[in-house]
Amino acid sequence: MANKTREPLVVASKVKAHIKDQKMMTSSEALEAISDRVYDLLDAAVARAKANRRSTVKAQDL
């Protein structure tokens, strides 16, 4: 995972509610890890859009 602190990209209450609906609990580290995965996903999508000479990230880039 990344060492630098970044702004969370997920709504903690929504993530926790989704996990709780499945009869599970959420650790404090899980939210940061989920946000890190979202950053990675978005960075890859941006790179793909740039590789295709587009300035718009589309669903197909994800």
PQR file of N, CA, C, O and H, with PARSE charges and radii, in Angstrom:
ATOM      1  N   MET A   1       0.826  -1.175   0.000 -0.4000 1.5000
ATOM      2  CA  MET A   1       0.000   0.000   0.000 -0.0000 2.0000
ATOM      3  C   MET A   1       0.880   1.251   0.000  0.5500 1.7000
ATOM      4  O   MET A   1       2.066   1.195   0.322 -0.5500 1.4000
ATOM      5  N   ALA A   2       0.280   2.359  -0.362 -0.4000 1.5000
ATOM      6  CA  ALA A   2       1.023   3.613  -0.413 -0.0000 2.0000
ATOM      7  C   ALA A   2       1.333   4.113   0.989  0.5500 1.7000
ATOM      8  O   ALA A   2       0.533   3.945   1.910 -0.5500 1.4000
ATOM      9  H   ALA A   2      -0.684   2.404  -0.623  0.4000 1.0000
ATOM     10  N   ASN A   3       2.495   4.724   1.143 -0.4000 1.5000
ATOM     11  CA  ASN A   3       2.906   5.227   2.442 -0.0000 2.0000
ATOM     12  C   ASN A   3       2.360   6.612   2.726  0.5500 1.7000
ATOM     13  O   ASN A   3       2.138   6.958   3.886 -0.5500 1.4000
ATOM     14  H   ASN A   3       3.145   4.860   0.395  0.4000 1.0000
ATOM     15  N   LYS A   4       2.138   7.417   1.690 -0.4000 1.5000
ATOM     16  CA  LYS A   4       1.667   8.773   1.910 -0.0000 2.0000
ATOM     17  C   LYS A   4       0.173   8.778   2.229  0.5500 1.7000
ATOM     18  O   LYS A   4      -0.590   7.943   1.744 -0.5500 1.4000
ATOM     19  H   LYS A   4       2.318   7.135   0.747  0.4000 1.0000
ATOM     20  N   THR A   5      -0.215   9.736   3.053 -0.4000 1.5000
ATOM     21  CA  THR A   5      -1.615   9.849   3.442 -0.0000 2.0000
ATOM     22  C   THR A   5      -2.385  10.555   2.336  0.5500 1.7000
ATOM     23  O   THR A   5      -1.993  11.628   1.877 -0.5500 1.4000
ATOM     24  H   THR A   5       0.406  10.414   3.447  0.4000 1.0000
ATOM     25  N   ARG A   6      -3.473   9.949   1.917 -0.4000 1.5000
ATOM     26  CA  ARG A   6      -4.304  10.530   0.867 -0.0000 2.0000
ATOM     27  C   ARG A   6      -5.727  10.658   1.384  0.5500 1.7000
ATOM     28  O   ARG A   6      -6.127   9.977   2.328 -0.5500 1.4000
ATOM     29  H   ARG A   6      -3.792   9.078   2.289  0.4000 1.0000
ATOM     30  N   GLU A   7      -6.473  11.534   0.754 -0.4000 1.5000
ATOM     31  CA  GLU A   7      -7.866  11.734   1.129 -0.0000 2.0000
ATOM     32  C   GLU A   7      -8.659  10.467   0.795  0.5500 1.7000
ATOM     33  O   GLU A   7      -8.507   9.919  -0.297 -0.5500 1.4000
ATOM     34  H   GLU A   7      -6.148  12.088  -0.013  0.4000 1.0000
ATOM     35  N   PRO A   8      -9.498  10.000   1.713 -0.5600 1.5000
ATOM     36  CA  PRO A   8     -10.305   8.802   1.439  0.2800 2.0000
ATOM     37  C   PRO A   8     -11.243   9.029   0.249  0.5500 1.7000
ATOM     38  O   PRO A   8     -11.806  10.112   0.090 -0.5500 1.4000
ATOM     39  N   LEU A   9     -11.400   8.010  -0.571 -0.4000 1.5000
ATOM     40  CA  LEU A   9     -12.286   8.091  -1.731 -0.0000 2.0000
ATOM     41  C   LEU A   9     -13.562   7.284  -1.544  0.5500 1.7000
ATOM     42  O   LEU A   9     -14.367   7.160  -2.468 -0.5500 1.4000
ATOM     43  H   LEU A   9     -10.942   7.130  -0.442  0.4000 1.0000
ATOM     44  N   VAL A  10     -13.743   6.743  -0.361 -0.4000 1.5000
ATOM     45  CA  VAL A  10     -14.943   5.949  -0.091 -0.0000 2.0000
ATOM     46  C   VAL A  10     -15.678   6.542   1.104  0.5500 1.7000
ATOM     47  O   VAL A  10     -15.075   7.164   1.977 -0.5500 1.4000
ATOM     48  H   VAL A  10     -13.089   6.844   0.389  0.4000 1.0000
ATOM     49  N   VAL A  11     -16.976   6.339   1.124 -0.4000 1.5000
ATOM     50  CA  VAL A  11     -17.793   6.791   2.252 -0.0000 2.0000
ATOM     51  C   VAL A  11     -17.779   5.675   3.294  0.5500 1.7000
ATOM     52  O   VAL A  11     -18.353   4.606   3.087 -0.5500 1.4000
ATOM     53  H   VAL A  11     -17.466   5.834   0.415  0.4000 1.0000
ATOM     54  N   ALA A  12     -17.118   5.944   4.412 -0.4000 1.5000
ATOM     55  CA  ALA A  12     -16.918   4.919   5.441 -0.0000 2.0000
ATOM     56  C   ALA A  12     -18.231   4.307   5.909  0.5500 1.7000
ATOM     57  O   ALA A  12     -18.329   3.089   6.056 -0.5500 1.4000
ATOM     58  H   ALA A  12     -16.652   6.813   4.580  0.4000 1.0000
ATOM     59  N   SER A  13     -19.232   5.135   6.142 -0.4000 1.5000
ATOM     60  CA  SER A  13     -20.502   4.613   6.658 -0.0000 2.0000
ATOM     61  C   SER A  13     -21.170   3.673   5.660  0.5500 1.7000
ATOM     62  O   SER A  13     -21.799   2.692   6.057 -0.5500 1.4000
ATOM     63  H   SER A  13     -19.152   6.125   6.023  0.4000 1.0000
ATOM     64  N   LYS A  14     -21.038   3.965   4.375 -0.4000 1.5000
ATOM     65  CA  LYS A  14     -21.640   3.112   3.342 -0.0000 2.0000
ATOM     66  C   LYS A  14     -20.894   1.780   3.237  0.5500 1.7000
ATOM     67  O   LYS A  14     -21.511   0.727   3.084 -0.5500 1.4000
ATOM     68  H   LYS A  14     -20.527   4.762   4.053  0.4000 1.0000
ATOM     69  N   VAL A  15     -19.578   1.835   3.319 -0.4000 1.5000
ATOM     70  CA  VAL A  15     -18.775   0.613   3.270 -0.0000 2.0000
ATOM     71  C   VAL A  15     -19.098  -0.263   4.474  0.5500 1.7000
ATOM     72  O   VAL A  15     -19.339  -1.462   4.335 -0.5500 1.4000
ATOM     73  H   VAL A  15     -19.076   2.691   3.444  0.4000 1.0000
ATOM     74  N   LYS A  16     -19.102   0.346   5.654 -0.4000 1.5000
ATOM     75  CA  LYS A  16     -19.391  -0.406   6.878 -0.0000 2.0000
ATOM     76  C   LYS A  16     -20.793  -1.003   6.839  0.5500 1.7000
ATOM     77  O   LYS A  16     -20.992  -2.142   7.262 -0.5500 1.4000
ATOM     78  H   LYS A  16     -18.906   1.320   5.767  0.4000 1.0000
ATOM     79  N   ALA A  17     -21.767  -0.247   6.337 -0.4000 1.5000
ATOM     80  CA  ALA A  17     -23.141  -0.751   6.252 -0.0000 2.0000
ATOM     81  C   ALA A  17     -23.223  -1.946   5.306  0.5500 1.7000
ATOM     82  O   ALA A  17     -23.908  -2.928   5.596 -0.5500 1.4000
ATOM     83  H   ALA A  17     -21.605   0.678   5.994  0.4000 1.0000
ATOM     84  N   HIS A  18     -22.529  -1.860   4.185 -0.4000 1.5000
ATOM     85  CA  HIS A  18     -22.545  -2.966   3.221 -0.0000 2.0000
ATOM     86  C   HIS A  18     -21.938  -4.226   3.832  0.5500 1.7000
ATOM     87  O   HIS A  18     -22.471  -5.324   3.672 -0.5500 1.4000
ATOM     88  H   HIS A  18     -21.974  -1.062   3.950  0.4000 1.0000
ATOM     89  N   ILE A  19     -20.835  -4.059   4.525 -0.4000 1.5000
ATOM     90  CA  ILE A  19     -20.181  -5.208   5.157 -0.0000 2.0000
ATOM     91  C   ILE A  19     -21.039  -5.755   6.296  0.5500 1.7000
ATOM     92  O   ILE A  19     -21.153  -6.969   6.462 -0.5500 1.4000
ATOM     93  H   ILE A  19     -20.403  -3.167   4.655  0.4000 1.0000
ATOM     94  N   LYS A  20     -21.638  -4.865   7.074 -0.4000 1.5000
ATOM     95  CA  LYS A  20     -22.497  -5.288   8.186 -0.0000 2.0000
ATOM     96  C   LYS A  20     -23.723  -6.045   7.675  0.5500 1.7000
ATOM     97  O   LYS A  20     -24.174  -6.995   8.315 -0.5500 1.4000
ATOM     98  H   LYS A  20     -21.546  -3.878   6.939  0.4000 1.0000
ATOM     99  N   ASP A  21     -24.263  -5.632   6.527 -0.4000 1.5000
ATOM    100  CA  ASP A  21     -25.404  -6.333   5.922 -0.0000 2.0000
ATOM    101  C   ASP A  21     -25.070  -7.787   5.616  0.5500 1.7000
ATOM    102  O   ASP A  21     -25.963  -8.627   5.503 -0.5500 1.4000
ATOM    103  H   ASP A  21     -23.896  -4.861   6.007  0.4000 1.0000
ATOM    104  N   GLN A  22     -23.796  -8.076   5.484 -0.4000 1.5000
ATOM    105  CA  GLN A  22     -23.345  -9.435   5.201 -0.0000 2.0000
ATOM    106  C   GLN A  22     -22.873 -10.141   6.471  0.5500 1.7000
ATOM    107  O   GLN A  22     -22.155 -11.139   6.422 -0.5500 1.4000
ATOM    108  H   GLN A  22     -23.070  -7.394   5.576  0.4000 1.0000
ATOM    109  N   LYS A  23     -23.303  -9.589   7.613 -0.4000 1.5000
ATOM    110  CA  LYS A  23     -23.030 -10.179   8.935 -0.0000 2.0000
ATOM    111  C   LYS A  23     -21.536 -10.239   9.257  0.5500 1.7000
ATOM    112  O   LYS A  23     -21.067 -11.188   9.884 -0.5500 1.4000
ATOM    113  H   LYS A  23     -23.887  -8.778   7.652  0.4000 1.0000
ATOM    114  N   MET A  24     -20.792  -9.213   8.821 -0.4000 1.5000
ATOM    115  CA  MET A  24     -19.356  -9.135   9.074 -0.0000 2.0000
ATOM    116  C   MET A  24     -19.044  -7.795   9.722  0.5500 1.7000
ATOM    117  O   MET A  24     -19.877  -6.889   9.730 -0.5500 1.4000
ATOM    118  H   MET A  24     -21.173  -8.442   8.312  0.4000 1.0000
ATOM    119  N   MET A  25     -17.828  -7.677  10.268 -0.4000 1.5000
ATOM    120  CA  MET A  25     -17.378  -6.424  10.863 -0.0000 2.0000
ATOM    121  C   MET A  25     -16.254  -5.844  10.009  0.5500 1.7000
ATOM    122  O   MET A  25     -15.619  -6.555   9.230 -0.5500 1.4000
ATOM    123  H   MET A  25     -17.151  -8.413  10.261  0.4000 1.0000
ATOM    124  N   THR A  26     -16.019  -4.546  10.168 -0.4000 1.5000
ATOM    125  CA  THR A  26     -15.009  -3.839   9.392 -0.0000 2.0000
ATOM    126  C   THR A  26     -13.867  -3.409  10.299  0.5500 1.7000
ATOM    127  O   THR A  26     -14.101  -2.743  11.307 -0.5500 1.4000
ATOM    128  H   THR A  26     -16.535  -3.969  10.801  0.4000 1.0000
ATOM    129  N   SER A  27     -12.644  -3.776   9.963 -0.4000 1.5000
ATOM    130  CA  SER A  27     -11.486  -3.333  10.747 -0.0000 2.0000
ATOM    131  C   SER A  27     -11.151  -1.896  10.367  0.5500 1.7000
ATOM    132  O   SER A  27     -11.554  -1.409   9.310 -0.5500 1.4000
ATOM    133  H   SER A  27     -12.454  -4.318   9.144  0.4000 1.0000
ATOM    134  N   SER A  28     -10.417  -1.233  11.232 -0.4000 1.5000
ATOM    135  CA  SER A  28     -10.051   0.160  10.965 -0.0000 2.0000
ATOM    136  C   SER A  28      -9.133   0.276   9.747  0.5500 1.7000
ATOM    137  O   SER A  28      -9.165   1.284   9.040 -0.5500 1.4000
ATOM    138  H   SER A  28     -10.089  -1.628  12.091  0.4000 1.0000
ATOM    139  N   GLU A  29      -8.323  -0.740   9.503 -0.4000 1.5000
ATOM    140  CA  GLU A  29      -7.412  -0.701   8.364 -0.0000 2.0000
ATOM    141  C   GLU A  29      -8.123  -0.973   7.039  0.5500 1.7000
ATOM    142  O   GLU A  29      -7.614  -0.609   5.979 -0.5500 1.4000
ATOM    143  H   GLU A  29      -8.297  -1.558  10.077  0.4000 1.0000
ATOM    144  N   ALA A  30      -9.268  -1.597   7.089 -0.4000 1.5000
ATOM    145  CA  ALA A  30      -9.962  -1.984   5.864 -0.0000 2.0000
ATOM    146  C   ALA A  30     -10.352  -0.774   5.021  0.5500 1.7000
ATOM    147  O   ALA A  30     -10.215  -0.799   3.798 -0.5500 1.4000
ATOM    148  H   ALA A  30      -9.682  -1.893   7.950  0.4000 1.0000
ATOM    149  N   LEU A  31     -10.830   0.269   5.659 -0.4000 1.5000
ATOM    150  CA  LEU A  31     -11.279   1.439   4.906 -0.0000 2.0000
ATOM    151  C   LEU A  31     -10.129   2.096   4.149  0.5500 1.7000
ATOM    152  O   LEU A  31     -10.292   2.504   2.999 -0.5500 1.4000
ATOM    153  H   LEU A  31     -10.941   0.290   6.653  0.4000 1.0000
ATOM    154  N   GLU A  32      -8.975   2.198   4.789 -0.4000 1.5000
ATOM    155  CA  GLU A  32      -7.805   2.770   4.116 -0.0000 2.0000
ATOM    156  C   GLU A  32      -7.367   1.879   2.956  0.5500 1.7000
ATOM    157  O   GLU A  32      -7.007   2.379   1.890 -0.5500 1.4000
ATOM    158  H   GLU A  32      -8.842   1.866   5.723  0.4000 1.0000
ATOM    159  N   ALA A  33      -7.396   0.574   3.160 -0.4000 1.5000
ATOM    160  CA  ALA A  33      -7.006  -0.362   2.101 -0.0000 2.0000
ATOM    161  C   ALA A  33      -7.971  -0.288   0.919  0.5500 1.7000
ATOM    162  O   ALA A  33      -7.548  -0.353  -0.235 -0.5500 1.4000
ATOM    163  H   ALA A  33      -7.688   0.168   4.026  0.4000 1.0000
ATOM    164  N   ILE A  34      -9.256  -0.155   1.204 -0.4000 1.5000
ATOM    165  CA  ILE A  34     -10.255  -0.037   0.137 -0.0000 2.0000
ATOM    166  C   ILE A  34     -10.015   1.242  -0.651  0.5500 1.7000
ATOM    167  O   ILE A  34     -10.051   1.234  -1.882 -0.5500 1.4000
ATOM    168  H   ILE A  34      -9.599  -0.102   2.142  0.4000 1.0000
ATOM    169  N   SER A  35      -9.771   2.331   0.050 -0.4000 1.5000
ATOM    170  CA  SER A  35      -9.505   3.604  -0.615 -0.0000 2.0000
ATOM    171  C   SER A  35      -8.237   3.516  -1.467  0.5500 1.7000
ATOM    172  O   SER A  35      -8.198   4.055  -2.574 -0.5500 1.4000
ATOM    173  H   SER A  35      -9.742   2.337   1.050  0.4000 1.0000
ATOM    174  N   ASP A  36      -7.212   2.848  -0.964 -0.4000 1.5000
ATOM    175  CA  ASP A  36      -5.978   2.660  -1.734 -0.0000 2.0000
ATOM    176  C   ASP A  36      -6.251   1.889  -3.021  0.5500 1.7000
ATOM    177  O   ASP A  36      -5.698   2.212  -4.073 -0.5500 1.4000
ATOM    178  H   ASP A  36      -7.245   2.410  -0.065  0.4000 1.0000
ATOM    179  N   ARG A  37      -7.104   0.870  -2.934 -0.4000 1.5000
ATOM    180  CA  ARG A  37      -7.450   0.089  -4.133 -0.0000 2.0000
ATOM    181  C   ARG A  37      -8.197   0.952  -5.142  0.5500 1.7000
ATOM    182  O   ARG A  37      -7.995   0.816  -6.349 -0.5500 1.4000
ATOM    183  H   ARG A  37      -7.553   0.608  -2.080  0.4000 1.0000
ATOM    184  N   VAL A  38      -9.060   1.840  -4.651 -0.4000 1.5000
ATOM    185  CA  VAL A  38      -9.791   2.743  -5.545 -0.0000 2.0000
ATOM    186  C   VAL A  38      -8.805   3.688  -6.241  0.5500 1.7000
ATOM    187  O   VAL A  38      -8.910   3.913  -7.447 -0.5500 1.4000
ATOM    188  H   VAL A  38      -9.224   1.950  -3.670  0.4000 1.0000
ATOM    189  N   TYR A  39      -7.848   4.242  -5.485 -0.4000 1.5000
ATOM    190  CA  TYR A  39      -6.813   5.085  -6.102 -0.0000 2.0000
ATOM    191  C   TYR A  39      -6.085   4.316  -7.199  0.5500 1.7000
ATOM    192  O   TYR A  39      -5.882   4.846  -8.291 -0.5500 1.4000
ATOM    193  H   TYR A  39      -7.763   4.059  -4.506  0.4000 1.0000
ATOM    194  N   ASP A  40      -5.688   3.074  -6.921 -0.4000 1.5000
ATOM    195  CA  ASP A  40      -4.979   2.255  -7.909 -0.0000 2.0000
ATOM    196  C   ASP A  40      -5.835   2.024  -9.149  0.5500 1.7000
ATOM    197  O   ASP A  40      -5.348   2.121 -10.276 -0.5500 1.4000
ATOM    198  H   ASP A  40      -5.853   2.644  -6.033  0.4000 1.0000
ATOM    199  N   LEU A  41      -7.106   1.720  -8.936 -0.4000 1.5000
ATOM    200  CA  LEU A  41      -8.037   1.491 -10.041 -0.0000 2.0000
ATOM    201  C   LEU A  41      -8.162   2.741 -10.908  0.5500 1.7000
ATOM    202  O   LEU A  41      -8.123   2.659 -12.136 -0.5500 1.4000
ATOM    203  H   LEU A  41      -7.501   1.641  -8.021  0.4000 1.0000
ATOM    204  N   LEU A  42      -8.312   3.895 -10.264 -0.4000 1.5000
ATOM    205  CA  LEU A  42      -8.457   5.146 -11.006 -0.0000 2.0000
ATOM    206  C   LEU A  42      -7.171   5.530 -11.731  0.5500 1.7000
ATOM    207  O   LEU A  42      -7.216   6.010 -12.864 -0.5500 1.4000
ATOM    208  H   LEU A  42      -8.344   3.962  -9.267  0.4000 1.0000
ATOM    209  N   ASP A  43      -6.033   5.323 -11.089 -0.4000 1.5000
ATOM    210  CA  ASP A  43      -4.751   5.622 -11.740 -0.0000 2.0000
ATOM    211  C   ASP A  43      -4.568   4.770 -12.992  0.5500 1.7000
ATOM    212  O   ASP A  43      -4.092   5.262 -14.015 -0.5500 1.4000
ATOM    213  H   ASP A  43      -5.996   4.933 -10.169  0.4000 1.0000
ATOM    214  N   ALA A  44      -4.941   3.511 -12.916 -0.4000 1.5000
ATOM    215  CA  ALA A  44      -4.844   2.618 -14.078 -0.0000 2.0000
ATOM    216  C   ALA A  44      -5.813   3.057 -15.176  0.5500 1.7000
ATOM    217  O   ALA A  44      -5.477   2.998 -16.359 -0.5500 1.4000
ATOM    218  H   ALA A  44      -5.329   3.111 -12.085  0.4000 1.0000
ATOM    219  N   ALA A  45      -6.998   3.491 -14.797 -0.4000 1.5000
ATOM    220  CA  ALA A  45      -7.985   3.952 -15.774 -0.0000 2.0000
ATOM    221  C   ALA A  45      -7.501   5.219 -16.478  0.5500 1.7000
ATOM    222  O   ALA A  45      -7.671   5.363 -17.688 -0.5500 1.4000
ATOM    223  H   ALA A  45      -7.272   3.540 -13.837  0.4000 1.0000
ATOM    224  N   VAL A  46      -6.903   6.128 -15.725 -0.4000 1.5000
ATOM    225  CA  VAL A  46      -6.354   7.352 -16.319 -0.0000 2.0000
ATOM    226  C   VAL A  46      -5.234   7.001 -17.298  0.5500 1.7000
ATOM    227  O   VAL A  46      -5.171   7.555 -18.395 -0.5500 1.4000
ATOM    228  H   VAL A  46      -6.765   6.011 -14.741  0.4000 1.0000
ATOM    229  N   ALA A  47      -4.368   6.099 -16.910 -0.4000 1.5000
ATOM    230  CA  ALA A  47      -3.271   5.685 -17.788 -0.0000 2.0000
ATOM    231  C   ALA A  47      -3.808   5.063 -19.073  0.5500 1.7000
ATOM    232  O   ALA A  47      -3.274   5.311 -20.153 -0.5500 1.4000
ATOM    233  H   ALA A  47      -4.419   5.649 -16.018  0.4000 1.0000
ATOM    234  N   ARG A  48      -4.851   4.265 -18.962 -0.4000 1.5000
ATOM    235  CA  ARG A  48      -5.438   3.627 -20.146 -0.0000 2.0000
ATOM    236  C   ARG A  48      -6.060   4.666 -21.067  0.5500 1.7000
ATOM    237  O   ARG A  48      -5.903   4.593 -22.285 -0.5500 1.4000
ATOM    238  H   ARG A  48      -5.285   4.063 -18.084  0.4000 1.0000
ATOM    239  N   ALA A  49      -6.768   5.636 -20.488 -0.4000 1.5000
ATOM    240  CA  ALA A  49      -7.376   6.698 -21.294 -0.0000 2.0000
ATOM    241  C   ALA A  49      -6.292   7.505 -22.014  0.5500 1.7000
ATOM    242  O   ALA A  49      -6.435   7.823 -23.195 -0.5500 1.4000
ATOM    243  H   ALA A  49      -6.896   5.696 -19.498  0.4000 1.0000
ATOM    244  N   LYS A  50      -5.216   7.833 -21.307 -0.4000 1.5000
ATOM    245  CA  LYS A  50      -4.109   8.570 -21.927 -0.0000 2.0000
ATOM    246  C   LYS A  50      -3.472   7.757 -23.048  0.5500 1.7000
ATOM    247  O   LYS A  50      -3.128   8.305 -24.095 -0.5500 1.4000
ATOM    248  H   LYS A  50      -5.101   7.575 -20.348  0.4000 1.0000
ATOM    249  N   ALA A  51      -3.312   6.454 -22.832 -0.4000 1.5000
ATOM    250  CA  ALA A  51      -2.722   5.589 -23.853 -0.0000 2.0000
ATOM    251  C   ALA A  51      -3.584   5.542 -25.105  0.5500 1.7000
ATOM    252  O   ALA A  51      -3.084   5.322 -26.208 -0.5500 1.4000
ATOM    253  H   ALA A  51      -3.591   6.010 -21.981  0.4000 1.0000
ATOM    254  N   ASN A  52      -4.879   5.749 -24.924 -0.4000 1.5000
ATOM    255  CA  ASN A  52      -5.804   5.767 -26.052 -0.0000 2.0000
ATOM    256  C   ASN A  52      -6.065   7.186 -26.545  0.5500 1.7000
ATOM    257  O   ASN A  52      -7.014   7.430 -27.289 -0.5500 1.4000
ATOM    258  H   ASN A  52      -5.285   5.928 -24.028  0.4000 1.0000
ATOM    259  N   ARG A  53      -5.215   8.117 -26.123 -0.4000 1.5000
ATOM    260  CA  ARG A  53      -5.270   9.520 -26.550 -0.0000 2.0000
ATOM    261  C   ARG A  53      -6.614  10.173 -26.264  0.5500 1.7000
ATOM    262  O   ARG A  53      -7.147  10.927 -27.078 -0.5500 1.4000
ATOM    263  H   ARG A  53      -4.444   7.919 -25.518  0.4000 1.0000
ATOM    264  N   ARG A  54      -7.144   9.867 -25.095 -0.4000 1.5000
ATOM    265  CA  ARG A  54      -8.396  10.488 -24.655 -0.0000 2.0000
ATOM    266  C   ARG A  54      -8.137  11.272 -23.380  0.5500 1.7000
ATOM    267  O   ARG A  54      -7.247  10.935 -22.599 -0.5500 1.4000
ATOM    268  H   ARG A  54      -6.712   9.255 -24.433  0.4000 1.0000
ATOM    269  N   SER A  55      -8.928  12.325 -23.178 -0.4000 1.5000
ATOM    270  CA  SER A  55      -8.836  13.094 -21.933 -0.0000 2.0000
ATOM    271  C   SER A  55     -10.014  12.788 -21.017  0.5500 1.7000
ATOM    272  O   SER A  55     -10.193  13.432 -19.983 -0.5500 1.4000
ATOM    273  H   SER A  55      -9.651  12.599 -23.813  0.4000 1.0000
ATOM    274  N   THR A  56     -10.807  11.804 -21.402 -0.4000 1.5000
ATOM    275  CA  THR A  56     -11.969  11.402 -20.616 -0.0000 2.0000
ATOM    276  C   THR A  56     -11.817   9.944 -20.195  0.5500 1.7000
ATOM    277  O   THR A  56     -11.584   9.067 -21.027 -0.5500 1.4000
ATOM    278  H   THR A  56     -10.661  11.281 -22.242  0.4000 1.0000
ATOM    279  N   VAL A  57     -11.950   9.698 -18.899 -0.4000 1.5000
ATOM    280  CA  VAL A  57     -11.943   8.320 -18.395 -0.0000 2.0000
ATOM    281  C   VAL A  57     -13.349   7.760 -18.580  0.5500 1.7000
ATOM    282  O   VAL A  57     -14.329   8.358 -18.136 -0.5500 1.4000
ATOM    283  H   VAL A  57     -12.139  10.410 -18.223  0.4000 1.0000
ATOM    284  N   LYS A  58     -13.435   6.621 -19.232 -0.4000 1.5000
ATOM    285  CA  LYS A  58     -14.722   5.982 -19.501 -0.0000 2.0000
ATOM    286  C   LYS A  58     -14.820   4.673 -18.728  0.5500 1.7000
ATOM    287  O   LYS A  58     -13.827   4.164 -18.209 -0.5500 1.4000
ATOM    288  H   LYS A  58     -12.639   6.136 -19.593  0.4000 1.0000
ATOM    289  N   ALA A  59     -16.022   4.146 -18.663 -0.4000 1.5000
ATOM    290  CA  ALA A  59     -16.255   2.883 -17.957 -0.0000 2.0000
ATOM    291  C   ALA A  59     -15.352   1.779 -18.497  0.5500 1.7000
ATOM    292  O   ALA A  59     -14.883   0.933 -17.736 -0.5500 1.4000
ATOM    293  H   ALA A  59     -16.829   4.560 -19.085  0.4000 1.0000
ATOM    294  N   GLN A  60     -15.111   1.783 -19.775 -0.4000 1.5000
ATOM    295  CA  GLN A  60     -14.275   0.744 -20.387 -0.0000 2.0000
ATOM    296  C   GLN A  60     -12.831   0.798 -19.890  0.5500 1.7000
ATOM    297  O   GLN A  60     -12.104  -0.189 -20.005 -0.5500 1.4000
ATOM    298  H   GLN A  60     -15.492   2.470 -20.393  0.4000 1.0000
ATOM    299  N   ASP A  61     -12.408   1.932 -19.341 -0.4000 1.5000
ATOM    300  CA  ASP A  61     -11.056   2.054 -18.806 -0.0000 2.0000
ATOM    301  C   ASP A  61     -10.917   1.369 -17.454  0.5500 1.7000
ATOM    302  O   ASP A  61      -9.811   1.049 -17.020 -0.5500 1.4000
ATOM    303  H   ASP A  61     -12.998   2.734 -19.247  0.4000 1.0000
ATOM    304  N   LEU A  62     -12.034   1.152 -16.801 -0.4000 1.5000
ATOM    305  CA  LEU A  62     -12.012   0.508 -15.497 -0.0000 2.0000
ATOM    306  C   LEU A  62     -11.940  -0.996 -15.655  0.5500 1.7000
ATOM    307  O   LEU A  62     -11.913  -1.720 -14.660 -0.5500 1.4000
ATOM    308  H   LEU A  62     -12.933   1.413 -17.153  0.4000 1.0000
TER
END
